[in-house]
Every structure is written in structure tokens, then in C-alpha cells.
């Protein structure tokens, strides 16, 4: 299923608003949408909300054999899924070009930048290493998937704890969380992607485009950077030509945004760790606001009803008198009608075609009755279509009246 295309009017409206440096959600040119990070009950599980774009991140691990050319390094694996739950345009069970591009960009941003110490994941050189798998699932699509996915991936990796192991000779012992505390991953830096959308061949620039802005943009520039202003990867798509000054300008903006996002991530991790140590409530269910209807929590609010009558009298006294009441609001004009109990039909006279049908039906009945002969009488008054037809019966002294469109009647 393909996404619903934008109309020409909507496209022109968006481009005209961008020319006037206005956005649909009220943001400025370089403003990011609100970022919200929530953690699950297990380590390595989180949900990142970038505006209305939501990404679920989950990290898992297992002991496997290392690669032949890297016997002392662990393995990192990233997988991003785009399901129809996020947007109807995503087809299930099929890798689109967008999905392949996003997965490759995530691998270059997180794995090729060496943000995780893979040598610390080695248990026995050449035999056992940890394989870290990062699964990202797009829950809702409202634009800028790569930024939300990169934040969710690095947050899940920082929050993850792997089981502790010990090696005695050739025997590897794996401990449960109850036996030994899990061990966090060794992370050198946190690369984060920042997207820039260009319009009218690079004349106008926007940070963090939403879904509708992505449809009308001419090109996209993604810069992955850490808080030390080190560029991890850069990618341009859309076929536009960018000048050196434009790229440098975007890199300076990305450095400021990455620093803000990194501080937010560190603060969220510290708050979660503090709540877990204190034994407080944590998880997705506890992050729901108590004012929402899905929280099933509501405080009782006292209501004072002592002076209700006085307030009601004041409201009635200050109110304006009612307008004139129309006793018969039905407009009896040709071509109008109202259906309801006790109301007559006001459609007016029948159409000419209906009159002709009635006339033809009456004449046919008259012709049929002309050929009828009874044992006790004769037919009379056949010439008139609307006049009743009387059949006389001398023995029983009663009359049989036949009317058009009706059954015979006997009158004594």
C-alpha cells in the first residue's frame, strides 16, 4: 500500500509557510520537537518519543562463537522494523528501500563509530563472545525516523546490563541476576543523528522535519555526532547540491542539538537508576500521566452545593428573554416535505409521468371488465373510467359494486 499523496493545495500551503519561516506545529526553524524517554521494567528496554514519532528499543545478548577475522571482539547487530501499526504505507514482511537505508545508517552511526568497546565483550578468545542485538520497532510514524531510532538505540545500550560470567579453565559459568549483579556495557561516546531538510534546492533549511514536511522537501542531510563535536557519519540524500558553507552551518547546529540531547539522556538514566536503588515504582505503566483516562486514577474533588438555588436565580435573572417561538416551523412550499407523526405530506401534486401511469391503469381495468359476463346480471356504466360498475342480482336483491383498484363490494 502506497502512502496517500498530498494535494497540490496542501503542498503549496506548506512551501509558502516555510518561505515565511513558519511551521505547522508552531516551531521555529532550528527547534526540535519534545523528546520523552521512558524505561521498562527490564534493563535495555525503552521508548523514545520525538513529538508523535515513537520508537521502542530492546537490547538482548547471548554467547556465540566470534567471527574468524575478529576472534577477540564481540558482535553488534541492529534491526529496525517498520510495521503497519506505525503507518498504513509500510508493507509487512517486505524490506523497502527506506528500511534498508535506515538500517545501514544506524550501523554506520553506532557500530562503525566504535561507540561500544567490542573487545570487552570477549569471554574466551576465539571461542565465546557476547553478541549484542538491538531491536528497534517503530510504533508511530510522524517524520524523522532516523533521529528517534538513533536516540532509542543508544539509550537502550546505555541502560542494558549483561549477565556476569566467570571462566575456570575451559568451563564458562553464566550467573543469574540473583547470583551476581549484571554488568553494564562499556560505552565510549554516544553518537546521535540530527536531520536537516532542504527546500527549493537548498534555499530554506529546517531541523527535525515532521512527516508532512518530509513529503515536500527536496533533500535530506543527516549528521551523526557526539557531544565532543566528532562527526561519526554524514549522509546526503535527495539529489541536491549543497555548498561547503551549508554543510559547515549544519554541523554547528548539530553540535548544539547533540549536546542538549546527550544531557537529557544522561539525566533520564540517572533518574531511572536512582528510582531502582530506592525501590520506587518504575516501568512503562508508571510513566503514564495520572490525568489521563487510561491511568484509572482520579482524586475526589469536593463540590459545594449550598448556594446552588441562589446562583441559578441570578443566572436566570441576567439571561436574555427567549426569542419568539414559531408554532408551525414547517415551510409549506412546493418541493419540500417533512416526515413525522401527525404531519401531512407536502410534496404537492403528482408528477405528470405518475398521472399518465394511473390513467393507463384505469383504462386497462375498464377494458377487462367489459368482457366479463355474470350469470345473474349484465355490466353497465363501462364508458366512464372513474364511475363504479354496478352488477344487479334480482334473486338476492343486492347490488355488486366494482370500483377501480378495489375488490368487489356487495350492498343489500
C-alpha positions as CSV (number, residue, x, y, z in Angstrom):
1,X,0.0,0.0,0.0
2,X,1.4,3.4,-1.0
3,X,1.0,6.5,1.2
4,X,-1.7,8.9,0.3
5,X,-0.2,11.7,-1.8
6,X,-0.6,15.4,-0.8
7,X,-2.9,17.6,-2.8
8,X,-1.4,20.5,-4.8
9,X,-3.1,23.0,-2.5
10,X,-1.6,21.4,0.6
11,X,1.8,21.2,-1.0
12,X,1.7,24.9,-1.9
13,X,0.5,25.8,1.6
14,X,3.4,24.0,3.2
15,X,6.0,25.5,0.9
16,X,4.6,29.0,1.3
17,X,4.6,28.6,5.1
18,X,8.3,27.5,5.0
19,X,9.1,30.6,2.9
20,X,7.7,32.7,5.7
21,X,9.7,30.8,8.3
22,X,6.5,29.3,9.8
23,X,5.8,25.6,10.7
24,X,2.6,23.8,11.3
25,X,3.3,22.9,14.9
26,X,4.5,26.4,15.8
27,X,8.2,25.6,16.0
28,X,11.0,27.8,14.8
29,X,13.4,26.8,12.0
30,X,16.0,25.2,14.3
31,X,13.7,23.9,17.0
32,X,13.5,20.2,17.9
33,X,10.3,18.5,19.0
34,X,9.8,17.5,22.6
35,X,11.8,14.3,23.5
36,X,10.5,11.9,26.1
37,X,12.4,8.9,27.3
38,X,10.7,6.1,29.4
39,X,12.2,2.8,30.6
40,X,10.7,-0.6,31.0
41,X,10.9,-2.9,34.0
42,X,13.8,-4.9,32.4
43,X,17.2,-3.5,31.6
44,X,17.7,-2.4,28.0
45,X,14.1,-1.7,27.2
46,X,13.0,1.9,26.5
47,X,10.5,4.0,24.5
48,X,11.6,7.3,22.9
49,X,9.0,9.8,21.8
50,X,10.1,12.6,19.4
51,X,7.0,14.6,19.1
52,X,4.4,12.0,17.9
53,X,7.1,9.6,16.5
54,X,7.6,6.7,18.9
55,X,10.3,4.1,18.8
56,X,10.6,1.1,21.1
57,X,14.1,-0.2,21.7
58,X,15.1,-3.6,23.2
59,X,18.6,-5.0,23.7
60,X,19.3,-8.7,24.2
61,X,22.5,-10.8,24.4
62,X,23.8,-14.3,24.0
63,X,27.1,-16.2,24.0
64,X,28.2,-17.2,20.5
65,X,31.3,-18.0,18.6
66,X,33.3,-15.0,17.3
67,X,34.0,-14.1,13.7
68,X,37.1,-15.7,12.2
69,X,38.8,-12.4,11.4
70,X,37.9,-10.9,14.8
71,X,38.4,-13.6,17.4
72,X,38.7,-11.2,20.3
73,X,35.8,-8.9,19.6
74,X,32.1,-9.2,20.3
75,X,29.3,-8.8,17.7
76,X,26.8,-6.0,17.4
77,X,23.6,-6.4,15.4
78,X,21.0,-3.7,14.7
79,X,17.5,-4.4,13.4
80,X,14.8,-1.7,12.7
81,X,11.3,-2.7,11.9
82,X,8.6,-0.6,10.2
83,X,5.2,-2.1,10.7
84,X,1.7,-1.1,9.6
85,X,0.9,-0.2,13.2
86,X,3.2,2.9,12.6
87,X,1.7,3.9,9.2
88,X,-0.5,2.1,6.7
89,X,2.0,2.8,3.9
90,X,4.5,0.3,5.4
91,X,4.1,-3.2,4.0
92,X,4.7,-6.2,6.4
93,X,7.2,-8.9,5.6
94,X,9.0,-6.8,2.9
95,X,12.1,-4.7,3.2
96,X,11.6,-1.4,1.5
97,X,14.3,0.9,0.2
98,X,13.6,3.2,3.2
99,X,14.1,0.4,5.7
100,X,17.4,-0.7,4.1
101,X,18.7,2.8,4.1
102,X,17.8,3.4,7.8
103,X,19.4,0.1,8.9
104,X,22.7,0.9,7.1
105,X,22.7,4.4,8.5
106,X,22.2,3.0,12.0
107,X,25.1,0.6,11.6
108,X,27.4,3.3,10.4
109,X,26.4,5.6,13.2
110,X,26.7,3.1,16.1
111,X,28.9,0.2,15.0
112,X,31.4,1.8,12.7
113,X,31.9,4.7,15.0
114,X,33.2,2.3,17.7
115,X,31.0,3.8,20.4
116,X,31.0,0.4,22.2
117,X,34.1,-1.4,23.3
118,X,33.6,-4.7,21.5
119,X,36.8,-6.2,22.9
120,X,35.2,-6.1,26.4
121,X,32.5,-8.4,25.1
122,X,35.0,-11.2,24.6
123,X,34.8,-14.1,27.1
124,X,37.2,-16.7,25.7
125,X,39.3,-15.6,22.7
126,X,38.3,-17.5,19.6
127,X,35.6,-19.5,21.4
128,X,33.0,-17.4,23.2
129,X,32.0,-13.8,22.8
130,X,28.9,-11.8,23.6
131,X,26.5,-11.0,20.7
132,X,24.5,-7.8,21.4
133,X,21.3,-7.4,19.4
134,X,19.4,-4.1,19.3
135,X,15.9,-4.4,18.1
136,X,14.1,-1.2,17.2
137,X,10.3,-1.1,16.5
138,X,8.6,1.9,15.1
139,X,5.3,2.4,17.0
140,X,4.1,5.6,15.3
141,X,5.4,7.5,12.3
142,X,5.3,11.3,12.3
143,X,8.6,12.0,10.5
144,X,12.3,11.9,11.3
145,X,12.6,8.2,12.0
146,X,16.4,8.1,11.9
147,X,16.8,10.6,14.8
148,X,14.3,8.8,17.0
149,X,15.8,5.4,16.2
150,X,19.4,6.5,16.9
151,X,18.3,8.0,20.3
152,X,16.4,4.9,21.2
153,X,19.3,2.6,20.2
154,X,22.0,4.5,22.3
155,X,19.6,4.9,25.3
156,X,18.8,1.1,25.3
157,X,22.5,0.3,25.0
158,X,23.4,2.6,27.9
159,X,20.6,1.1,30.0
160,X,21.3,-2.5,29.2
161,X,23.1,-4.9,31.7
162,X,24.5,-8.2,30.6
163,X,24.8,-11.2,32.9
164,X,28.2,-11.7,34.6
165,X,30.4,-14.7,33.7
166,X,33.4,-16.4,35.1
167,X,36.0,-18.6,33.3
168,X,37.8,-21.5,35.0
169,X,39.9,-23.4,32.6
170,X,37.7,-24.4,29.7
171,X,34.5,-24.0,31.7
172,X,32.4,-20.8,31.4
173,X,29.9,-20.1,34.1
174,X,27.0,-17.8,33.5
175,X,25.4,-16.2,36.6
176,X,21.8,-15.1,37.0
177,X,20.9,-11.6,38.2
178,X,20.1,-13.0,41.6
179,X,23.5,-14.6,42.0
180,X,25.6,-11.6,40.7
181,X,24.7,-8.1,39.6
182,X,24.5,-7.7,35.8
183,X,27.4,-5.8,34.2
184,X,26.8,-2.6,32.0
185,X,28.3,-2.3,28.6
186,X,31.5,-0.3,28.1
187,X,30.4,2.8,26.0
188,X,33.0,5.3,24.9
189,X,30.6,8.0,23.5
190,X,27.0,8.5,22.4
191,X,26.6,9.3,18.6
192,X,23.2,10.8,17.8
193,X,21.8,11.6,14.4
194,X,20.4,15.1,13.5
195,X,18.4,15.5,10.3
196,X,18.2,18.7,8.2
197,X,15.5,19.1,5.5
198,X,16.2,21.4,2.5
199,X,13.6,23.1,0.4
200,X,13.7,24.8,-3.0
201,X,17.2,23.4,-3.9
202,X,18.7,24.3,-0.6
203,X,17.3,27.8,-0.2
204,X,15.4,27.0,3.0
205,X,16.5,24.7,5.9
206,X,14.6,23.0,8.7
207,X,15.7,20.9,11.6
208,X,13.8,17.8,12.7
209,X,11.2,17.7,9.8
210,X,7.8,16.1,10.5
211,X,6.0,13.7,8.2
212,X,4.3,16.3,6.0
213,X,7.5,18.4,5.7
214,X,9.4,15.3,4.6
215,X,6.9,14.9,1.7
216,X,7.6,18.3,0.2
217,X,11.4,18.5,0.9
218,X,13.9,18.4,-1.9
219,X,16.7,16.7,0.0
220,X,17.8,15.5,3.5
221,X,21.2,15.8,5.3
222,X,21.8,13.5,8.3
223,X,24.8,14.2,10.5
224,X,25.7,11.8,13.3
225,X,27.8,13.5,16.0
226,X,28.7,13.0,19.7
227,X,29.0,15.7,22.4
228,X,32.7,16.1,21.7
229,X,31.7,17.5,18.2
230,X,33.2,14.5,16.5
231,X,31.3,13.6,13.3
232,X,30.7,9.9,13.2
233,X,28.9,9.7,9.9
234,X,27.3,12.1,7.4
235,X,24.8,11.2,4.6
236,X,23.0,13.4,2.0
237,X,20.0,12.1,0.0
238,X,17.6,13.6,-2.5
239,X,20.0,14.6,-5.2
240,X,20.5,18.3,-4.2
241,X,23.8,20.1,-4.4
242,X,25.0,21.6,-1.1
243,X,27.7,24.1,-0.7
244,X,30.5,23.8,1.8
245,X,29.2,26.7,3.9
246,X,25.8,24.9,4.2
247,X,27.4,21.7,5.5
248,X,29.5,23.6,8.0
249,X,26.5,25.5,9.2
250,X,24.5,22.3,9.7
251,X,27.4,20.7,11.6
252,X,27.5,23.6,14.0
253,X,23.7,23.3,14.6
254,X,24.1,19.6,15.1
255,X,26.8,20.1,17.7
256,X,24.4,22.2,19.8
257,X,21.5,19.8,19.4
258,X,23.6,16.7,20.2
259,X,24.9,18.3,23.4
260,X,21.3,19.1,24.6
261,X,20.1,15.6,23.8
262,X,23.1,13.9,25.5
263,X,22.4,15.8,28.7
264,X,18.7,14.7,28.5
265,X,19.7,11.1,28.1
266,X,22.2,11.2,31.0
267,X,19.6,12.8,33.2
268,X,17.0,10.2,32.3
269,X,19.4,7.3,33.0
270,X,20.4,8.8,36.4
271,X,16.7,9.2,37.4
272,X,15.9,5.6,36.5
273,X,18.9,4.3,38.4
274,X,18.0,6.4,41.4
275,X,14.4,5.1,41.4
276,X,15.6,1.5,41.1
277,X,18.0,1.8,44.0
278,X,15.4,3.4,46.3
279,X,12.9,0.7,45.4
280,X,10.3,3.0,43.9
281,X,7.9,2.3,41.1
282,X,9.3,2.2,37.6
283,X,8.3,0.9,34.1
284,X,6.0,2.0,31.3
285,X,2.8,1.8,33.3
286,X,4.1,4.2,36.0
287,X,5.2,6.7,33.3
288,X,1.5,7.3,32.3
289,X,0.3,10.7,33.5
290,X,-2.3,10.4,36.3
291,X,-4.6,12.9,34.5
292,X,-5.1,10.6,31.6
293,X,-8.2,8.4,31.4
294,X,-6.0,5.3,30.9
295,X,-4.5,5.7,34.3
296,X,-7.6,4.6,36.3
297,X,-6.7,7.1,39.0
298,X,-8.8,10.1,39.9
299,X,-8.8,12.1,43.1
300,X,-12.1,13.1,44.7
301,X,-12.9,16.8,44.3
302,X,-15.4,18.3,46.8
303,X,-18.3,20.2,45.4
304,X,-20.1,23.0,47.3
305,X,-23.9,22.8,46.6
306,X,-25.1,25.1,49.4
307,X,-25.9,28.2,47.2
308,X,-27.0,26.4,44.0
309,X,-30.5,27.9,44.1
310,X,-29.2,31.5,44.5
311,X,-26.7,31.1,41.7
312,X,-29.4,29.6,39.4
313,X,-31.8,32.6,40.1
314,X,-29.0,35.0,39.3
315,X,-28.3,33.3,36.0
316,X,-31.9,33.3,35.1
317,X,-32.4,36.9,36.0
318,X,-29.3,38.0,33.9
319,X,-30.2,35.8,31.0
320,X,-31.9,37.4,27.9
321,X,-35.6,36.6,27.3
322,X,-36.2,33.8,24.8
323,X,-36.8,34.6,21.2
324,X,-40.3,34.2,19.6
325,X,-41.4,30.7,19.3
326,X,-42.8,29.7,16.0
327,X,-45.8,27.5,16.4
328,X,-45.6,25.9,13.0
329,X,-42.0,25.8,11.8
330,X,-42.8,23.7,8.7
331,X,-42.4,25.6,5.4
332,X,-45.2,24.6,3.1
333,X,-43.5,25.4,-0.2
334,X,-43.5,23.2,-3.4
335,X,-40.8,20.6,-3.4
336,X,-40.4,20.4,0.4
337,X,-41.7,17.8,2.8
338,X,-41.4,16.7,6.4
339,X,-41.7,13.1,7.7
340,X,-43.1,12.6,11.2
341,X,-46.0,11.5,13.2
342,X,-49.1,13.7,12.8
343,X,-47.6,15.8,9.9
344,X,-49.1,15.7,6.5
345,X,-47.3,15.1,3.2
346,X,-46.4,18.3,1.4
347,X,-44.8,17.0,-1.7
348,X,-47.6,18.6,-3.7
349,X,-49.3,17.2,-6.8
350,X,-48.1,14.1,-8.5
351,X,-45.8,14.3,-11.4
352,X,-47.1,14.1,-15.0
353,X,-45.5,10.7,-15.5
354,X,-47.3,9.3,-12.4
355,X,-50.6,10.7,-13.7
356,X,-50.2,9.0,-17.1
357,X,-49.4,5.7,-15.4
358,X,-52.6,6.0,-13.3
359,X,-54.7,6.8,-16.4
360,X,-53.3,3.9,-18.3
361,X,-54.0,1.5,-15.4
362,X,-57.7,2.7,-15.2
363,X,-58.4,2.2,-18.9
364,X,-57.0,-1.3,-18.8
365,X,-59.2,-2.3,-15.9
366,X,-62.3,-0.9,-17.8
367,X,-61.5,-3.0,-20.9
368,X,-61.1,-6.1,-18.8
369,X,-64.4,-5.6,-17.0
370,X,-66.2,-5.0,-20.3
371,X,-65.6,-8.6,-21.3
372,X,-66.9,-10.1,-18.1
373,X,-70.4,-11.6,-18.1
374,X,-72.2,-12.8,-15.0
375,X,-75.0,-15.4,-14.8
376,X,-77.3,-13.2,-12.8
377,X,-76.7,-9.8,-14.4
378,X,-75.1,-7.6,-17.0
379,X,-72.4,-5.0,-16.9
380,X,-73.4,-1.3,-17.1
381,X,-71.7,2.1,-16.9
382,X,-68.5,0.9,-18.5
383,X,-67.9,4.0,-20.5
384,X,-66.7,6.1,-17.5
385,X,-63.3,5.1,-16.1
386,X,-63.9,6.6,-12.7
387,X,-67.6,5.6,-12.2
388,X,-68.4,2.5,-10.3
389,X,-69.6,-0.6,-12.1
390,X,-72.9,-2.0,-10.8
391,X,-74.0,-5.6,-11.2
392,X,-77.7,-6.3,-10.4
393,X,-79.0,-9.5,-8.9
394,X,-82.7,-9.9,-8.9
395,X,-82.9,-13.1,-6.7
396,X,-80.9,-11.9,-3.7
397,X,-81.9,-8.2,-4.1
398,X,-78.4,-6.9,-3.7
399,X,-76.0,-4.9,-5.8
400,X,-72.4,-5.7,-6.5
401,X,-70.3,-2.5,-7.0
402,X,-66.9,-2.7,-8.6
403,X,-64.6,0.3,-8.2
404,X,-61.2,0.8,-9.9
405,X,-58.3,-0.6,-7.9
406,X,-60.6,-2.1,-5.3
407,X,-62.3,-5.5,-4.6
408,X,-66.0,-6.1,-5.3
409,X,-68.5,-4.9,-2.7
410,X,-72.0,-6.2,-2.0
411,X,-74.7,-3.8,-0.8
412,X,-78.1,-5.1,0.2
